[in-house]
Amino acid sequence: MILKTFIVLIVAAALEVGGDALIRLGLAGPAYWLAAGGITLFIYGIFVNQSGLDFNRLMGIYIAVFFVVSQVISFVLFKQMPDDRILLGGGFIVTGGLLMIVMS
């Protein structure tokens, strides 16, 4: 159950961050990127809510997964390296997510 939920959350985070990246590209370029971003974000909303977890626990764990996926996509697409403050704050976020997993 935990592995399935973790995979669902990784895919959901990739959809959300990817949809946001498409919108960012659309604001500076062709409008079809905006539409693609909106559709991707809609799919994310449906997908993330397929887990059997309570909504509050789901979103708490999701935020930690989202942070990690967003940092990877930010680096790959926009060549942005996280600084020490982002890494420190992100460490707290990920620790909180892990705590929710362990305590469930």
N, C-alpha and C positions, 0 to 999 in steps of 0.2 A: 504493500500500500504506500509506504513512504517513497519508494523508488518511482512508482507510477506518478505520484503527486509531484515529486521533484522534477520529473521529465515534463509534466504538464506545465509546471511553473516556468521552466526554462524556455519552452516553446512560447508560452504566453509573454514572457519578458522580451523575447526576440521579436515577437509581433508588435508589442507596444513600442519598444525602442525603434524598431524598423519603421513603424508607421510615423512616429515623430520625426525620424530622419528624412523620410519621404516628404513630409510637410515642410521641413526646413529647406529641402532642395526645391520644392515647389514655390516657396516664397521668393526665391532668387532666380527661378527659371520657369520652365513650362508648367502651365496649370494642371496638366495631367498628373504631375507628381502629387499635387494637392489631393486630387481625387483618389489616387492610389493610396496615399497616406490615410485618408478618411476610411476607405474600405478596409485597409489593414487594421486600423484601430477598432473598427466595428467587429471584425473577426476576432481580435484579441479579447474584446469584452465577452463574446460568446464563449470562447475557448477557456478563459481563465475560470469561469464559473462552472466548469464541468467536474471539478473536484468534489469529493464527498466531505471535505473539511468544513467546519463552521466558518462563516464569512470572516469573522474577526481574526481567527487563527490563519486562515488562508491568506488574507491581506498582510498580516504580520510577517509570515514566512516569505510571501511574494516580494515584499519590499526588499528583503535581503538578496533574493535572487535577482530582482530587477537592478539593484545597485551593481552587482557584479557584471551582469550582461550589458548594462549601459556603459560601463567603463571599457569593456572589450570593444563594443561597437564604436564608441567615441574614439578609441585609439585606431581602430581599423579604418573607419570611414573618414574621420576628420583629423587624424594624426595628432590628437590631443592626449598628452600624458597627464595622469592625475598627479597633483602635488601632494606634499606631506599632509596637509590639512584634509584633503579628500580621502587619502588613504587611512588616516586616523579616524575620521568620522565614519567612513565606510567600515572600518574594523568594528566599531561599536554596533553598526547596523547589522552586519553579518553575525556578530556574536549574539545579538538579540534574536535573530532568526534561528540560529542553531539552538539557543535556549528553548525556544518554542517547540522545535522539533523534538528535542530530548525530553521535554516535560510532557509531551502528548501521550 
